């Protein structure tokens, strides 16, 4: 029987995350501030825009040392104003 995919992760790992959010000017700064609060500094790169221009994807690359930190940071990002999904 195979382990669930999240149990197969080996740390440290490089996470190439996508944050899907409403196209608000505040989102990239809020993402960066959240990452800094966890001691992480990286670029927040604007990606694709939805066909109607309502949503935008922001790309972030981080190194997670452990599962707990990964869960804490992705949860904090998902709670930001305007963020719809963290992948």
N, C-alpha and C positions, 0 to 999 in steps of 0.2 A: 504494500500500500504506500503510495507516494505521500509525502508531507505536503500540506497546503503551501502555496507559493511563498507566503510571507514567512513561513518557518524555514524555507530553503535559503533565505538571504544570508550572506556572509559579510560580516562587518570587519573593518570599515568598508563602506561602499560609496561609490559615486552615484549621486541621484541627479538625474536630468529631469527636473520637474517642470510641469506646465500648470500655470495658474490661469484659469478661465474666469474673467471678471467683466462686469459692466465697464464700458469705456469711460472711466472717470479719471481725471487728472491726478487724483490723490492716490490711486492704487499703487503705482510703482514706488512712490515714497513710503507708503504704509508697509509694503512688502519689505523694502530695504530696512526700515526701522525695526520691524519685527525680527528680521534675521540678525541685525546688530544686537538686539536685546538678548539673543542666544549666543552671542560671540561669533557669529558668522558674518563674513563680508564677501559679497559677490556681486556680479552685475545682474540687474534685472533687465532682460532684453525683451522689447516689444516684438511680438510675433504676428500671427495672422489675425485678421479682423473678420468678423462674421459678415455674411452677405448683406445684411441690413445695417451693419455698422453699430449694432447694439453691444456686442461683446468683443473682447480682444483677449488674445493669449499672451501671457508673459512667461518667458523661459528663464529658469534658474538652475544653476549647477552647484551642488553642494557635496561635501564629504560628510557622511554620517558615521560617527564612531560606534554607535550602538542603536538598537531598536527603540529604546525609550526616548532618546533624543529625536530620532526620526519621527516618532509618533507625536511628541510634544510640538515640534516645529510645524509639521504638516497640519496639525489641529489648529495651532495658533493662526496659521495662514488662512485656513478655511473660515475662520471667524471674522476676518477683516471685512469692513464695509465694502460692498460691491463685489466681493469674491463669490463666485457661484460654485467653483469646483477646483480641487487641487488633485492633480494626477501625477 
